[in-house]
């Protein structure tokens, strides 16, 4: 369980961003339509959390980085 705060800290956003690379790997695997939809929804939710907190997740040299996109 996490510690609730008014704003998510950068480290929490970075952990979520690192999970995004694994969603792309599922495209090469067989999945049921329901599982595919659920996985895409989970990916979109994670991206939404990152973007709501003013960051963007990027892949660079095999590493996931987060960049600040706006002032909060």
N, CA, C, O and CB atoms as a CASP TS submission, in Angstrom:
PFRMAT TS
TARGET T0000
AUTHOR 0000-0000-0000
METHOD Language model
MODEL 1
PARENT N/A
ATOM      1  N   UNK     1       0.842  -1.167   0.000  1.00  0.00           N
ATOM      2  CA  UNK     1       0.000   0.000   0.000  1.00  0.00           C
ATOM      3  C   UNK     1       0.894   1.239   0.000  1.00  0.00           C
ATOM      4  O   UNK     1       1.950   1.253   0.632  1.00  0.00           O
ATOM      5  CB  UNK     1      -0.961  -0.007   1.215  1.00  0.00           C
ATOM      6  N   UNK     2       0.469   2.254  -0.699  1.00  0.00           N
ATOM      7  CA  UNK     2       1.261   3.477  -0.798  1.00  0.00           C
ATOM      8  C   UNK     2       0.859   4.473   0.283  1.00  0.00           C
ATOM      9  O   UNK     2      -0.181   4.338   0.927  1.00  0.00           O
ATOM     10  CB  UNK     2       1.101   4.108  -2.185  1.00  0.00           C
ATOM     11  N   UNK     3       1.701   5.462   0.458  1.00  0.00           N
ATOM     12  CA  UNK     3       1.409   6.568   1.359  1.00  0.00           C
ATOM     13  C   UNK     3       0.690   7.627   0.530  1.00  0.00           C
ATOM     14  O   UNK     3       1.220   8.104  -0.474  1.00  0.00           O
ATOM     15  CB  UNK     3       2.722   7.142   2.035  1.00  0.00           C
ATOM     16  N   UNK     4      -0.511   7.991   0.951  1.00  0.00           N
ATOM     17  CA  UNK     4      -1.290   8.946   0.165  1.00  0.00           C
ATOM     18  C   UNK     4      -0.765  10.359   0.362  1.00  0.00           C
ATOM     19  O   UNK     4      -0.406  10.758   1.469  1.00  0.00           O
ATOM     20  CB  UNK     4      -2.773   8.875   0.546  1.00  0.00           C
ATOM     21  N   UNK     5      -0.728  11.108  -0.735  1.00  0.00           N
ATOM     22  CA  UNK     5      -0.234  12.484  -0.718  1.00  0.00           C
ATOM     23  C   UNK     5      -1.070  13.312  -1.675  1.00  0.00           C
ATOM     24  O   UNK     5      -1.840  12.772  -2.469  1.00  0.00           O
ATOM     25  CB  UNK     5       1.274  12.551  -1.098  1.00  0.00           C
ATOM     26  N   UNK     6      -0.917  14.607  -1.597  1.00  0.00           N
ATOM     27  CA  UNK     6      -1.643  15.489  -2.512  1.00  0.00           C
ATOM     28  C   UNK     6      -1.112  15.332  -3.930  1.00  0.00           C
ATOM     29  O   UNK     6      -1.877  15.368  -4.893  1.00  0.00           O
ATOM     30  CB  UNK     6      -1.530  16.959  -2.059  1.00  0.00           C
ATOM     31  N   UNK     7       0.194  15.158  -4.056  1.00  0.00           N
ATOM     32  CA  UNK     7       0.833  15.027  -5.368  1.00  0.00           C
ATOM     33  C   UNK     7       1.780  13.833  -5.341  1.00  0.00           C
ATOM     34  O   UNK     7       2.489  13.619  -4.359  1.00  0.00           O
ATOM     35  CB  UNK     7       1.600  16.331  -5.754  1.00  0.00           C
ATOM     36  N   UNK     8       1.789  13.060  -6.417  1.00  0.00           N
ATOM     37  CA  UNK     8       2.686  11.905  -6.504  1.00  0.00           C
ATOM     38  C   UNK     8       4.123  12.380  -6.662  1.00  0.00           C
ATOM     39  O   UNK     8       4.398  13.313  -7.416  1.00  0.00           O
ATOM     40  CB  UNK     8       2.287  10.983  -7.684  1.00  0.00           C
ATOM     41  N   UNK     9       5.028  11.738  -5.954  1.00  0.00           N
ATOM     42  CA  UNK     9       6.425  12.145  -6.064  1.00  0.00           C
ATOM     43  C   UNK     9       7.047  11.592  -7.338  1.00  0.00           C
ATOM     44  O   UNK     9       6.570  10.607  -7.901  1.00  0.00           O
ATOM     45  CB  UNK     9       7.219  11.677  -4.840  1.00  0.00           C
ATOM     46  N   UNK    10       8.104  12.230  -7.779  1.00  0.00           N
ATOM     47  CA  UNK    10       8.778  11.880  -9.031  1.00  0.00           C
ATOM     48  C   UNK    10       9.206  10.411  -9.062  1.00  0.00           C
ATOM     49  O   UNK    10       9.118   9.768 -10.109  1.00  0.00           O
ATOM     50  CB  UNK    10       9.995  12.774  -9.235  1.00  0.00           C
ATOM     51  N   UNK    11       9.663   9.879  -7.940  1.00  0.00           N
ATOM     52  CA  UNK    11      10.101   8.480  -7.910  1.00  0.00           C
ATOM     53  C   UNK    11       8.946   7.527  -8.206  1.00  0.00           C
ATOM     54  O   UNK    11       9.135   6.516  -8.883  1.00  0.00           O
ATOM     55  CB  UNK    11      10.717   8.145  -6.549  1.00  0.00           C
ATOM     56  N   UNK    12       7.754   7.840  -7.703  1.00  0.00           N
ATOM     57  CA  UNK    12       6.581   7.001  -7.975  1.00  0.00           C
ATOM     58  C   UNK    12       6.224   7.043  -9.459  1.00  0.00           C
ATOM     59  O   UNK    12       5.871   6.021 -10.047  1.00  0.00           O
ATOM     60  CB  UNK    12       5.376   7.460  -7.125  1.00  0.00           C
ATOM     61  N   UNK    13       6.318   8.225 -10.058  1.00  0.00           N
ATOM     62  CA  UNK    13       6.040   8.377 -11.490  1.00  0.00           C
ATOM     63  C   UNK    13       7.070   7.590 -12.300  1.00  0.00           C
ATOM     64  O   UNK    13       6.717   6.960 -13.297  1.00  0.00           O
ATOM     65  CB  UNK    13       6.054   9.879 -11.901  1.00  0.00           C
ATOM     66  N   UNK    14       8.327   7.620 -11.888  1.00  0.00           N
ATOM     67  CA  UNK    14       9.390   6.890 -12.596  1.00  0.00           C
ATOM     68  C   UNK    14       9.140   5.383 -12.542  1.00  0.00           C
ATOM     69  O   UNK    14       9.353   4.687 -13.535  1.00  0.00           O
ATOM     70  CB  UNK    14      10.773   7.221 -11.987  1.00  0.00           C
ATOM     71  N   UNK    15       8.696   4.879 -11.409  1.00  0.00           N
ATOM     72  CA  UNK    15       8.402   3.445 -11.288  1.00  0.00           C
ATOM     73  C   UNK    15       7.273   3.067 -12.242  1.00  0.00           C
ATOM     74  O   UNK    15       7.362   2.054 -12.936  1.00  0.00           O
ATOM     75  CB  UNK    15       8.021   3.077  -9.826  1.00  0.00           C
ATOM     76  N   UNK    16       6.227   3.863 -12.283  1.00  0.00           N
ATOM     77  CA  UNK    16       5.118   3.592 -13.206  1.00  0.00           C
ATOM     78  C   UNK    16       5.585   3.656 -14.660  1.00  0.00           C
ATOM     79  O   UNK    16       5.188   2.824 -15.476  1.00  0.00           O
ATOM     80  CB  UNK    16       3.972   4.594 -12.977  1.00  0.00           C
ATOM     81  N   UNK    17       6.419   4.632 -14.983  1.00  0.00           N
ATOM     82  CA  UNK    17       6.912   4.790 -16.356  1.00  0.00           C
ATOM     83  C   UNK    17       7.711   3.565 -16.804  1.00  0.00           C
ATOM     84  O   UNK    17       7.636   3.162 -17.965  1.00  0.00           O
ATOM     85  CB  UNK    17       7.781   6.052 -16.470  1.00  0.00           C
ATOM     86  N   UNK    18       8.473   2.977 -15.887  1.00  0.00           N
ATOM     87  CA  UNK    18       9.273   1.804 -16.242  1.00  0.00           C
ATOM     88  C   UNK    18       8.420   0.604 -16.631  1.00  0.00           C
ATOM     89  O   UNK    18       8.890  -0.274 -17.356  1.00  0.00           O
ATOM     90  CB  UNK    18      10.170   1.429 -15.090  1.00  0.00           C
ATOM     91  N   UNK    19       7.189   0.550 -16.168  1.00  0.00           N
ATOM     92  CA  UNK    19       6.318  -0.581 -16.520  1.00  0.00           C
ATOM     93  C   UNK    19       5.815  -0.501 -17.961  1.00  0.00           C
ATOM     94  O   UNK    19       5.413  -1.516 -18.530  1.00  0.00           O
ATOM     95  CB  UNK    19       5.129  -0.640 -15.569  1.00  0.00           C
ATOM     96  N   UNK    20       5.831   0.681 -18.549  1.00  0.00           N
ATOM     97  CA  UNK    20       5.252   0.858 -19.881  1.00  0.00           C
ATOM     98  C   UNK    20       5.962   0.041 -20.951  1.00  0.00           C
ATOM     99  O   UNK    20       5.329  -0.385 -21.917  1.00  0.00           O
ATOM    100  CB  UNK    20       5.285   2.313 -20.262  1.00  0.00           C
ATOM    101  N   UNK    21       7.260  -0.185 -20.799  1.00  0.00           N
ATOM    102  CA  UNK    21       7.993  -0.930 -21.828  1.00  0.00           C
ATOM    103  C   UNK    21       7.469  -2.356 -21.991  1.00  0.00           C
ATOM    104  O   UNK    21       7.581  -2.939 -23.069  1.00  0.00           O
ATOM    105  CB  UNK    21       9.477  -0.965 -21.488  1.00  0.00           C
ATOM    106  N   UNK    22       6.905  -2.912 -20.938  1.00  0.00           N
ATOM    107  CA  UNK    22       6.424  -4.286 -20.990  1.00  0.00           C
ATOM    108  C   UNK    22       5.107  -4.425 -21.743  1.00  0.00           C
ATOM    109  O   UNK    22       4.795  -5.503 -22.248  1.00  0.00           O
ATOM    110  CB  UNK    22       6.264  -4.820 -19.596  1.00  0.00           C
ATOM    111  N   UNK    23       4.338  -3.356 -21.822  1.00  0.00           N
ATOM    112  CA  UNK    23       3.087  -3.423 -22.569  1.00  0.00           C
ATOM    113  C   UNK    23       3.359  -3.602 -24.063  1.00  0.00           C
ATOM    114  O   UNK    23       2.615  -4.315 -24.737  1.00  0.00           O
ATOM    115  CB  UNK    23       2.250  -2.157 -22.328  1.00  0.00           C
ATOM    116  N   UNK    24       4.395  -2.979 -24.585  1.00  0.00           N
ATOM    117  CA  UNK    24       4.748  -3.129 -25.995  1.00  0.00           C
ATOM    118  C   UNK    24       5.161  -4.545 -26.342  1.00  0.00           C
ATOM    119  O   UNK    24       4.948  -5.000 -27.466  1.00  0.00           O
ATOM    120  CB  UNK    24       5.858  -2.180 -26.352  1.00  0.00           C
ATOM    121  N   UNK    25       5.752  -5.244 -25.380  1.00  0.00           N
ATOM    122  CA  UNK    25       6.205  -6.614 -25.629  1.00  0.00           C
ATOM    123  C   UNK    25       5.047  -7.589 -25.783  1.00  0.00           C
ATOM    124  O   UNK    25       5.226  -8.657 -26.368  1.00  0.00           O
ATOM    125  CB  UNK    25       7.109  -7.075 -24.506  1.00  0.00           C
ATOM    126  N   UNK    26       3.871  -7.256 -25.279  1.00  0.00           N
ATOM    127  CA  UNK    26       2.730  -8.169 -25.387  1.00  0.00           C
ATOM    128  C   UNK    26       2.161  -8.205 -26.797  1.00  0.00           C
ATOM    129  O   UNK    26       1.397  -9.110 -27.132  1.00  0.00           O
ATOM    130  CB  UNK    26       1.642  -7.768 -24.407  1.00  0.00           C
ATOM    131  N   UNK    27       2.523  -7.230 -27.630  1.00  0.00           N
ATOM    132  CA  UNK    27       2.008  -7.206 -29.002  1.00  0.00           C
ATOM    133  C   UNK    27       2.479  -8.410 -29.803  1.00  0.00           C
ATOM    134  O   UNK    27       1.821  -8.801 -30.767  1.00  0.00           O
ATOM    135  CB  UNK    27       2.434  -5.924 -29.704  1.00  0.00           C
ATOM    136  N   UNK    28       3.591  -8.997 -29.429  1.00  0.00           N
ATOM    137  CA  UNK    28       4.136 -10.137 -30.151  1.00  0.00           C
ATOM    138  C   UNK    28       3.623 -11.471 -29.615  1.00  0.00           C
ATOM    139  O   UNK    28       3.990 -12.530 -30.124  1.00  0.00           O
ATOM    140  CB  UNK    28       5.640 -10.109 -30.086  1.00  0.00           C
ATOM    141  N   UNK    29       2.784 -11.420 -28.599  1.00  0.00           N
ATOM    142  CA  UNK    29       2.282 -12.631 -27.952  1.00  0.00           C
ATOM    143  C   UNK    29       0.796 -12.805 -28.214  1.00  0.00           C
ATOM    144  O   UNK    29       0.091 -11.836 -28.497  1.00  0.00           O
ATOM    145  CB  UNK    29       2.551 -12.588 -26.446  1.00  0.00           C
ATOM    146  N   UNK    30       0.324 -14.035 -28.118  1.00  0.00           N
ATOM    147  CA  UNK    30      -1.104 -14.310 -28.292  1.00  0.00           C
ATOM    148  C   UNK    30      -1.846 -13.968 -27.010  1.00  0.00           C
ATOM    149  O   UNK    30      -1.482 -14.414 -25.922  1.00  0.00           O
ATOM    150  CB  UNK    30      -1.343 -15.792 -28.680  1.00  0.00           C
ATOM    151  N   UNK    31      -2.893 -13.169 -27.162  1.00  0.00           N
ATOM    152  CA  UNK    31      -3.736 -12.794 -26.028  1.00  0.00           C
ATOM    153  C   UNK    31      -5.185 -12.818 -26.471  1.00  0.00           C
ATOM    154  O   UNK    31      -5.493 -12.565 -27.635  1.00  0.00           O
ATOM    155  CB  UNK    31      -3.350 -11.393 -25.472  1.00  0.00           C
ATOM    156  N   UNK    32      -6.071 -13.122 -25.537  1.00  0.00           N
ATOM    157  CA  UNK    32      -7.496 -13.069 -25.867  1.00  0.00           C
ATOM    158  C   UNK    32      -7.889 -11.605 -26.057  1.00  0.00           C
ATOM    159  O   UNK    32      -7.188 -10.701 -25.601  1.00  0.00           O
ATOM    160  CB  UNK    32      -8.369 -13.748 -24.746  1.00  0.00           C
ATOM    161  N   UNK    33      -8.997 -11.383 -26.724  1.00  0.00           N
ATOM    162  CA  UNK    33      -9.463 -10.024 -26.991  1.00  0.00           C
ATOM    163  C   UNK    33      -9.734  -9.277 -25.688  1.00  0.00           C
ATOM    164  O   UNK    33      -9.409  -8.096 -25.569  1.00  0.00           O
ATOM    165  CB  UNK    33     -10.729 -10.051 -27.859  1.00  0.00           C
ATOM    166  N   UNK    34     -10.321  -9.954 -24.723  1.00  0.00           N
ATOM    167  CA  UNK    34     -10.629  -9.322 -23.426  1.00  0.00           C
ATOM    168  C   UNK    34      -9.333  -8.927 -22.721  1.00  0.00           C
ATOM    169  O   UNK    34      -9.216  -7.820 -22.196  1.00  0.00           O
ATOM    170  CB  UNK    34     -11.467 -10.283 -22.523  1.00  0.00           C
ATOM    171  N   UNK    35      -8.356  -9.848 -22.712  1.00  0.00           N
ATOM    172  CA  UNK    35      -7.078  -9.542 -22.059  1.00  0.00           C
ATOM    173  C   UNK    35      -6.351  -8.396 -22.758  1.00  0.00           C
ATOM    174  O   UNK    35      -5.735  -7.554 -22.104  1.00  0.00           O
ATOM    175  CB  UNK    35      -6.186 -10.786 -22.034  1.00  0.00           C
ATOM    176  N   UNK    36      -6.423  -8.369 -24.074  1.00  0.00           N
ATOM    177  CA  UNK    36      -5.806  -7.283 -24.854  1.00  0.00           C
ATOM    178  C   UNK    36      -6.431  -5.941 -24.481  1.00  0.00           C
ATOM    179  O   UNK    36      -5.722  -4.955 -24.281  1.00  0.00           O
ATOM    180  CB  UNK    36      -5.965  -7.541 -26.376  1.00  0.00           C
ATOM    181  N   UNK    37      -7.754  -5.910 -24.391  1.00  0.00           N
ATOM    182  CA  UNK    37      -8.452  -4.679 -24.010  1.00  0.00           C
ATOM    183  C   UNK    37      -8.052  -4.237 -22.599  1.00  0.00           C
ATOM    184  O   UNK    37      -7.783  -3.059 -22.363  1.00  0.00           O
ATOM    185  CB  UNK    37      -9.978  -4.881 -24.090  1.00  0.00           C
ATOM    186  N   UNK    38      -8.017  -5.178 -21.678  1.00  0.00           N
ATOM    187  CA  UNK    38      -7.656  -4.857 -20.294  1.00  0.00           C
ATOM    188  C   UNK    38      -6.223  -4.347 -20.195  1.00  0.00           C
ATOM    189  O   UNK    38      -5.945  -3.406 -19.452  1.00  0.00           O
ATOM    190  CB  UNK    38      -7.834  -6.085 -19.400  1.00  0.00           C
ATOM    191  N   UNK    39      -5.315  -4.967 -20.942  1.00  0.00           N
ATOM    192  CA  UNK    39      -3.916  -4.537 -20.927  1.00  0.00           C
ATOM    193  C   UNK    39      -3.786  -3.123 -21.502  1.00  0.00           C
ATOM    194  O   UNK    39      -3.041  -2.302 -20.966  1.00  0.00           O
ATOM    195  CB  UNK    39      -3.035  -5.528 -21.727  1.00  0.00           C
ATOM    196  N   UNK    40      -4.501  -2.841 -22.578  1.00  0.00           N
ATOM    197  CA  UNK    40      -4.457  -1.505 -23.182  1.00  0.00           C
ATOM    198  C   UNK    40      -5.044  -0.472 -22.230  1.00  0.00           C
ATOM    199  O   UNK    40      -4.533   0.643 -22.128  1.00  0.00           O
ATOM    200  CB  UNK    40      -5.219  -1.486 -24.525  1.00  0.00           C
ATOM    201  N   UNK    41      -6.122  -0.842 -21.527  1.00  0.00           N
ATOM    202  CA  UNK    41      -6.717   0.064 -20.558  1.00  0.00           C
ATOM    203  C   UNK    41      -5.734   0.357 -19.414  1.00  0.00           C
ATOM    204  O   UNK    41      -5.607   1.500 -18.974  1.00  0.00           O
ATOM    205  CB  UNK    41      -8.024  -0.532 -20.005  1.00  0.00           C
ATOM    206  N   UNK    42      -5.047  -0.677 -18.945  1.00  0.00           N
ATOM    207  CA  UNK    42      -4.053  -0.495 -17.877  1.00  0.00           C
ATOM    208  C   UNK    42      -2.925   0.427 -18.345  1.00  0.00           C
ATOM    209  O   UNK    42      -2.500   1.316 -17.607  1.00  0.00           O
ATOM    210  CB  UNK    42      -3.476  -1.863 -17.432  1.00  0.00           C
ATOM    211  N   UNK    43      -2.445   0.215 -19.563  1.00  0.00           N
ATOM    212  CA  UNK    43      -1.388   1.065 -20.119  1.00  0.00           C
ATOM    213  C   UNK    43      -1.854   2.521 -20.197  1.00  0.00           C
ATOM    214  O   UNK    43      -1.120   3.438 -19.828  1.00  0.00           O
ATOM    215  CB  UNK    43      -0.967   0.561 -21.521  1.00  0.00           C
ATOM    216  N   UNK    44      -3.075   2.721 -20.680  1.00  0.00           N
ATOM    217  CA  UNK    44      -3.612   4.083 -20.792  1.00  0.00           C
ATOM    218  C   UNK    44      -3.786   4.742 -19.421  1.00  0.00           C
ATOM    219  O   UNK    44      -3.547   5.941 -19.271  1.00  0.00           O
ATOM    220  CB  UNK    44      -4.955   4.061 -21.529  1.00  0.00           C
ATOM    221  N   UNK    45      -4.198   3.963 -18.427  1.00  0.00           N
ATOM    222  CA  UNK    45      -4.337   4.501 -17.074  1.00  0.00           C
ATOM    223  C   UNK    45      -2.980   4.948 -16.519  1.00  0.00           C
ATOM    224  O   UNK    45      -2.869   6.014 -15.914  1.00  0.00           O
ATOM    225  CB  UNK    45      -4.970   3.449 -16.145  1.00  0.00           C
ATOM    226  N   UNK    46      -1.960   4.126 -16.731  1.00  0.00           N
ATOM    227  CA  UNK    46      -0.614   4.472 -16.256  1.00  0.00           C
ATOM    228  C   UNK    46      -0.102   5.716 -16.974  1.00  0.00           C
ATOM    229  O   UNK    46       0.453   6.612 -16.337  1.00  0.00           O
ATOM    230  CB  UNK    46       0.362   3.291 -16.472  1.00  0.00           C
ATOM    231  N   UNK    47      -0.282   5.780 -18.286  1.00  0.00           N
ATOM    232  CA  UNK    47       0.132   6.977 -19.031  1.00  0.00           C
ATOM    233  C   UNK    47      -0.616   8.205 -18.528  1.00  0.00           C
ATOM    234  O   UNK    47      -0.042   9.289 -18.425  1.00  0.00           O
ATOM    235  CB  UNK    47      -0.112   6.789 -20.544  1.00  0.00           C
ATOM    236  N   UNK    48      -1.893   8.034 -18.217  1.00  0.00           N
ATOM    237  CA  UNK    48      -2.700   9.140 -17.700  1.00  0.00           C
ATOM    238  C   UNK    48      -2.178   9.660 -16.372  1.00  0.00           C
ATOM    239  O   UNK    48      -2.130  10.871 -16.155  1.00  0.00           O
ATOM    240  CB  UNK    48      -4.140   8.703 -17.543  1.00  0.00           C
ATOM    241  N   UNK    49      -1.786   8.757 -15.483  1.00  0.00           N
ATOM    242  CA  UNK    49      -1.222   9.156 -14.190  1.00  0.00           C
ATOM    243  C   UNK    49       0.053   9.960 -14.406  1.00  0.00           C
ATOM    244  O   UNK    49       0.258  11.001 -13.781  1.00  0.00           O
ATOM    245  CB  UNK    49      -0.934   7.917 -13.307  1.00  0.00           C
ATOM    246  N   UNK    50       0.904   9.465 -15.297  1.00  0.00           N
ATOM    247  CA  UNK    50       2.174  10.150 -15.584  1.00  0.00           C
ATOM    248  C   UNK    50       1.904  11.549 -16.142  1.00  0.00           C
ATOM    249  O   UNK    50       2.505  12.526 -15.693  1.00  0.00           O
ATOM    250  CB  UNK    50       3.030   9.324 -16.590  1.00  0.00           C
ATOM    251  N   UNK    51       1.002  11.642 -17.118  1.00  0.00           N
ATOM    252  CA  UNK    51       0.727  12.920 -17.769  1.00  0.00           C
ATOM    253  C   UNK    51      -0.005  13.892 -16.850  1.00  0.00           C
ATOM    254  O   UNK    51       0.243  15.097 -16.905  1.00  0.00           O
ATOM    255  CB  UNK    51      -0.085  12.696 -19.026  1.00  0.00           C
ATOM    256  N   UNK    52      -0.899  13.387 -16.009  1.00  0.00           N
ATOM    257  CA  UNK    52      -1.620  14.236 -15.060  1.00  0.00           C
ATOM    258  C   UNK    52      -0.656  14.899 -14.079  1.00  0.00           C
ATOM    259  O   UNK    52      -0.911  16.004 -13.600  1.00  0.00           O
ATOM    260  CB  UNK    52      -2.668  13.414 -14.295  1.00  0.00           C
ATOM    261  N   UNK    53       0.424  14.237 -13.791  1.00  0.00           N
ATOM    262  CA  UNK    53       1.424  14.776 -12.881  1.00  0.00           C
ATOM    263  C   UNK    53       2.463  15.638 -13.590  1.00  0.00           C
ATOM    264  O   UNK    53       3.449  16.058 -12.985  1.00  0.00           O
ATOM    265  CB  UNK    53       2.110  13.652 -12.157  1.00  0.00           C
ATOM    266  N   UNK    54       2.236  15.900 -14.883  1.00  0.00           N
ATOM    267  CA  UNK    54       3.093  16.831 -15.612  1.00  0.00           C
ATOM    268  C   UNK    54       4.348  16.233 -16.211  1.00  0.00           C
ATOM    269  O   UNK    54       5.322  16.948 -16.445  1.00  0.00           O
ATOM    270  CB  UNK    54       3.480  17.918 -14.722  1.00  0.00           C
ATOM    271  N   UNK    55       4.343  14.919 -16.466  1.00  0.00           N
ATOM    272  CA  UNK    55       5.514  14.251 -17.041  1.00  0.00           C
ATOM    273  C   UNK    55       5.143  13.516 -18.323  1.00  0.00           C
ATOM    274  O   UNK    55       3.970  13.283 -18.617  1.00  0.00           O
ATOM    275  CB  UNK    55       6.126  13.270 -16.028  1.00  0.00           C
ATOM    276  N   UNK    56       6.156  13.166 -19.058  1.00  0.00           N
ATOM    277  CA  UNK    56       5.999  12.324 -20.250  1.00  0.00           C
ATOM    278  C   UNK    56       7.051  11.233 -20.168  1.00  0.00           C
ATOM    279  O   UNK    56       8.214  11.507 -19.871  1.00  0.00           O
ATOM    280  CB  UNK    56       6.139  13.160 -21.588  1.00  0.00           C
ATOM    281  N   UNK    57       6.645   9.988 -20.432  1.00  0.00           N
ATOM    282  CA  UNK    57       7.580   8.856 -20.401  1.00  0.00           C
ATOM    283  C   UNK    57       8.176   8.667 -21.791  1.00  0.00           C
ATOM    284  O   UNK    57       7.449   8.642 -22.784  1.00  0.00           O
ATOM    285  CB  UNK    57       6.869   7.547 -19.923  1.00  0.00           C
ATOM    286  N   UNK    58       9.493   8.535 -21.860  1.00  0.00           N
ATOM    287  CA  UNK    58      10.209   8.360 -23.122  1.00  0.00           C
ATOM    288  C   UNK    58      11.185   7.197 -23.007  1.00  0.00           C
ATOM    289  O   UNK    58      11.721   6.927 -21.933  1.00  0.00           O
ATOM    290  CB  UNK    58      10.954   9.653 -23.516  1.00  0.00           C
ATOM    291  N   UNK    59      11.408   6.515 -24.121  1.00  0.00           N
ATOM    292  CA  UNK    59      12.435   5.465 -24.190  1.00  0.00           C
ATOM    293  C   UNK    59      13.668   6.058 -24.839  1.00  0.00           C
ATOM    294  O   UNK    59      13.587   6.656 -25.912  1.00  0.00           O
ATOM    295  CB  UNK    59      11.931   4.208 -24.987  1.00  0.00           C
ATOM    296  N   UNK    60      14.816   5.892 -24.184  1.00  0.00           N
ATOM    297  CA  UNK    60      16.076   6.401 -24.741  1.00  0.00           C
ATOM    298  C   UNK    60      17.169   5.391 -24.436  1.00  0.00           C
ATOM    299  O   UNK    60      17.458   5.108 -23.273  1.00  0.00           O
ATOM    300  CB  UNK    60      16.439   7.815 -24.155  1.00  0.00           C
ATOM    301  N   UNK    61      17.776   4.849 -25.487  1.00  0.00           N
ATOM    302  CA  UNK    61      18.855   3.867 -25.342  1.00  0.00           C
ATOM    303  C   UNK    61      18.452   2.691 -24.451  1.00  0.00           C
ATOM    304  O   UNK    61      19.246   2.216 -23.640  1.00  0.00           O
ATOM    305  CB  UNK    61      20.096   4.540 -24.772  1.00  0.00           C
ATOM    306  N   UNK    62      17.219   2.233 -24.611  1.00  0.00           N
ATOM    307  CA  UNK    62      16.738   1.100 -23.826  1.00  0.00           C
ATOM    308  C   UNK    62      16.352   1.443 -22.403  1.00  0.00           C
ATOM    309  O   UNK    62      15.979   0.559 -21.632  1.00  0.00           O
ATOM    310  CB  UNK    62      17.770   0.048 -23.798  1.00  0.00           C
ATOM    311  N   UNK    63      16.434   2.706 -22.046  1.00  0.00           N
ATOM    312  CA  UNK    63      16.076   3.158 -20.702  1.00  0.00           C
ATOM    313  C   UNK    63      14.792   3.991 -20.774  1.00  0.00           C
ATOM    314  O   UNK    63      14.561   4.710 -21.747  1.00  0.00           O
ATOM    315  CB  UNK    63      17.239   3.986 -20.065  1.00  0.00           C
ATOM    316  N   UNK    64      13.978   3.887 -19.754  1.00  0.00           N
ATOM    317  CA  UNK    64      12.794   4.727 -19.660  1.00  0.00           C
ATOM    318  C   UNK    64      13.149   5.955 -18.843  1.00  0.00           C
ATOM    319  O   UNK    64      13.670   5.853 -17.732  1.00  0.00           O
ATOM    320  CB  UNK    64      11.596   3.957 -19.028  1.00  0.00           C
ATOM    321  N   UNK    65      12.859   7.117 -19.410  1.00  0.00           N
ATOM    322  CA  UNK    65      13.094   8.362 -18.687  1.00  0.00           C
ATOM    323  C   UNK    65      11.778   9.136 -18.629  1.00  0.00           C
ATOM    324  O   UNK    65      10.886   8.937 -19.454  1.00  0.00           O
ATOM    325  CB  UNK    65      14.222   9.213 -19.369  1.00  0.00           C
ATOM    326  N   UNK    66      11.677  10.007 -17.651  1.00  0.00           N
ATOM    327  CA  UNK    66      10.507  10.880 -17.586  1.00  0.00           C
ATOM    328  C   UNK    66      10.983  12.320 -17.710  1.00  0.00           C
ATOM    329  O   UNK    66      12.002  12.712 -17.142  1.00  0.00           O
ATOM    330  CB  UNK    66       9.702  10.665 -16.257  1.00  0.00           C
ATOM    331  N   UNK    67      10.213  13.098 -18.473  1.00  0.00           N
ATOM    332  CA  UNK    67      10.522  14.505 -18.686  1.00  0.00           C
ATOM    333  C   UNK    67       9.350  15.322 -18.183  1.00  0.00           C
ATOM    334  O   UNK    67       8.192  14.951 -18.372  1.00  0.00           O
ATOM    335  CB  UNK    67      10.817  14.808 -20.187  1.00  0.00           C
ATOM    336  N   UNK    68       9.654  16.422 -17.549  1.00  0.00           N
ATOM    337  CA  UNK    68       8.632  17.358 -17.091  1.00  0.00           C
ATOM    338  C   UNK    68       8.047  18.054 -18.310  1.00  0.00           C
ATOM    339  O   UNK    68       8.786  18.538 -19.167  1.00  0.00           O
ATOM    340  CB  UNK    68       9.220  18.395 -16.076  1.00  0.00           C
ATOM    341  N   UNK    69       6.713  18.107 -18.389  1.00  0.00           N
ATOM    342  CA  UNK    69       6.088  18.732 -19.559  1.00  0.00           C
ATOM    343  C   UNK    69       5.427  20.053 -19.243  1.00  0.00           C
ATOM    344  O   UNK    69       5.259  20.887 -20.133  1.00  0.00           O
ATOM    345  CB  UNK    69       5.074  17.809 -20.153  1.00  0.00           C
ATOM    346  N   UNK    70       5.047  20.262 -17.986  1.00  0.00           N
ATOM    347  CA  UNK    70       4.382  21.514 -17.634  1.00  0.00           C
ATOM    348  C   UNK    70       4.605  21.818 -16.170  1.00  0.00           C
ATOM    349  O   UNK    70       4.986  20.939 -15.397  1.00  0.00           O
ATOM    350  CB  UNK    70       2.877  21.447 -17.945  1.00  0.00           C
ATOM    351  N   UNK    71       4.371  23.047 -15.792  1.00  0.00           N
ATOM    352  CA  UNK    71       4.500  23.426 -14.381  1.00  0.00           C
ATOM    353  C   UNK    71       3.257  23.011 -13.628  1.00  0.00           C
ATOM    354  O   UNK    71       2.136  23.187 -14.106  1.00  0.00           O
ATOM    355  CB  UNK    71       4.737  24.946 -14.229  1.00  0.00           C
ATOM    356  N   UNK    72       3.469  22.448 -12.427  1.00  0.00           N
ATOM    357  CA  UNK    72       2.340  22.093 -11.547  1.00  0.00           C
ATOM    358  C   UNK    72       2.343  22.954 -10.319  1.00  0.00           C
ATOM    359  O   UNK    72       1.474  22.807  -9.460  1.00  0.00           O
ATOM    360  CB  UNK    72       2.393  20.617 -11.146  1.00  0.00           C
TER
END
